[in-house]
Amino acid sequence: MTIIWSGMAIGAVYALVAIGYNIVFISQKTFNFAQASLMMLGAFITYVGIVVMQLPWWLVGIMAAIIVGLIAALEERIAIRPVKDMHNLLVTTLGASIILQGVAQLIWGGEPYRVPFFAGDQVISLFGGNVYPVELVLVAVVILLVIGLNQFSKHSLIGIALMGMSEDREAAQLRGVDVRRFAFLAFAFTGVLAGFLGLFVGPKTYAVATLGASLALKGFVVLAIGGFGSLTGTLAGGLIVGLTEALASRYIGADFANLSVFLILVVILMAKPSGLFNRQKERTV
Amino acid sequence: MLALWLKIRALPTWALPLLLGIVLLLLPSLGMNYGMTRQVILTLLLALIVSGLNLNLGYAGELAMGHIAMYAAGAYTAGLIGKAGITEIWVQLLVGALAALVVGLVSGVPGLRLGGWSLAMTSFFLILLIPDVLSIFKESTGGRNGLTGIATPTLFGEPVTENQYYVLVVVIAILWFAFMRNVVVSRHGTAFQVLKQSPVLASSLGISVFRMKLSAYALGAIPAGLAGVLFANLDMFISPEAFTFTVAMTVLAASIFGGSASVYGALVGAGVLQFGLNQATNFQEYGLIITGGFLLFGGVLFSGGIAGVGQKIVRKLDYKAAEQAGRSKGSSAENAVADVEVLQGANLSVQTVSKAFGGNKALSQVSLEAKPGAVTAIIGPNGSGKTTLLNMISGYYETDEGVIALDDLQIQGQPSYKVARSGVSRTFQTPNIPKNLSVIEAVESGRYSTQRASILQAVFRTPKFRRIRREDRSEAQRVLNLVGLGSQLNADADSLPLGNRRLLEVARSLIGSPKVILLDEVASGLDEDELDVLADLILRLREAGLTVVIVEHNFQLVLRLADVIYVLAQGSVMAHGAPAEIEKNPRVMEEYLGIVSDSDGTSLVGA
């Protein structure tokens, strides 16, 4: 059970990355490679705020949200907006993510830092397994976030506008939606989210410069499993990836954790290319 | 100055690179020291990997990062068989390239199924797996500590000296770049560019998108595997350190900087990154930031890289030189009237076809018959399902029900490239013409799948390849004359005016000797003269026996050309018959033409 808990928690982290991907995907049909690197920055800022500056956790969360949100906004301006070709976008957002990783390595070096969780690091016994408070909170946060975002997209005007944009950008524009502004705000929001979530992600993964690369991949696997654009799908994807990784690592060997996840990705792409929670979309001319 | 330029351009394009290769070969005898030789070798190895990536990113249009894994596969294969006593370098190169090819195929198939980000991600994942896989086979690979004890390579049984090894690396690099260059300038290179521009277009020309991308990915594995083998034998030691994420990013940065869509850009990019940045002090600290900067600004600012800038300058100089030479050539066989050969049309029949997108019923129970040697027109207001119907025939959408057949061959449910290969060719509402191709190349791409010459035949320039290339040229010239573009063979296809781009599409759709041709609003945007050429051509195609289907808003043109007219409204056939009947059909006049009773039929609703 301990393994299940830990697998679910790491799965929740991957799902959080995938949610970031999804928000950008829904709002501008592009893919932000740097999403996970933004989360990595969130974890570092949390570390600095709580351990170095000894600030209260809520202030640290707000600080991280603002800083990372600004960085995301900057990324949108220089790495996304001027680029027209989708293939170039993959390259430029990858470039942005490498720069972030490089900056983190320059400032904090290559060693991982332990980030304390504000609600304590006491192990709890639950359903016959040991679990850290942060692991439970991570699972709760991701579920609440998905419910919240789903409600938001169905009931708020902005959410509906976003869904409209994802369906047909031109039609939304004709209905008076400022498509570029919305896309920009949605992008910046993923940064705010990534920064704030550093409070929860940091204690689980530690703050380390190379966090971005591995999170980016696992987040993508979650997305591929759950389906592009499906928020609910990220929950299932996160669960599958997290558990696979934890179980493979425990019962087969640590070297097999990534390999197992890769295998799952391959099987999913071959069997159901559009993901578990998506209808097959037809190509258009 | 310009005269000198013309002389340079008169040399074959491979002359300069070959000269560079010879200079590189001679460098050691000119007294280059060991440190420098090693740098050149490392640059060439990097250039080989970059060149493999370019085939994907620059030509097939897919971002892939797995070349480091293929590089590792080549290196470890060489290391392991070298340790086992097989030191003959040619054998190692062969086996290493094969190992890389296997890694490429296994990782490429799932990633390419989805395209876009999927290949980027699965190939990215591959890099992450390298240390894990090496550590699983710790016994033989040495895991994270690296593989030691690789024996000195031999060539025909003799140990290879340092100088000989340098020559070997340069020769392999020259051979690979010659190989790559021959692929890229051949029809395969054109097909790659079509694919990069638009998978939809590629499949309408009968090109299997998946297969084409996979072959680019697999082909790109070869230089990476070769580089791996050469790397393993350079230091006789390899470890996972040489195959990290950072190295993969250096490769990508070199590709972007040198220009992904070029053959020799890989050398420039590799040279800059190897000599420039890796030498810089503090590279360890700032390396990632610099690499990231290359990617970010390279992607934003110059999408063609250094090679792209070079190509632009060359084109400008060419243009200037041509201007000064007074345009002496080029206007030879201006618009010679070409003959239409006898064409074997096929009976296209659509029976009770329906299609719904979600709750929106786009077509319901549509039946249509287009006969060889006749022009069948489909008209109807916007949103009545005309283009949807064409797309169903071309295989872009699956039918919900009904049958689409060419003579006796049912084609519904077939992928579009197969439909195209069965003889259905088409034009698009918005002309779909790849960038950076000349008019004649763009038209030749229509013959890619009907006349086949393998990539290897292109590399070795076999007689069959040469024959097909000649036929490509003469056929393209012929169909271009048909549409009246015979004098613009070498113009940049993408920058033609709209009317000419439409005519170019018609030429492209004719070159593959189709049985059925679908023309989607081909007359819109044409001026009077072009319209006459087009109308005349359509009538001649009909005479020649082709099955012609046109979707058109210009009612007068339809009346002039069509033998049968089908009127679509809200997804079903409202009326069909000869032009004279349709013209007088009261429902057509009212609903489609918006004419209540006695006017003359010029005010179109849907136009």
Interface residues (C-beta under 8 A of the other chain):
Chain A: F31 I78 A79 P82 V83 D85 M86 H87 N88 L89 L90 V91 T92 L94 G95 A96 S97 I98 I99 L100 Q101 G102 V103 Q105 L106 T210 A213 S214 A216 L217 F220 V221 A224 G253 D255 F256 A257 N258 L259 F262 L265 V266 L269 M270 P273 E282 R283 T284 V285
Chain B: L57 G61 E62 L63 V109 P110 G111 R113 L114 G116 W117 S118 A120 M121 T122 F124 F125 L126 L128 L129 D132 V133 S135 I136 V200 F245 M249 L252 I256 E285 Y286 G287 L288 I289 I290 T291 G292 G293 F294 L295 L296 F297 G298 G299 V300 S303 F357 T387 N391 S394 Y396 Y397 E398 F428
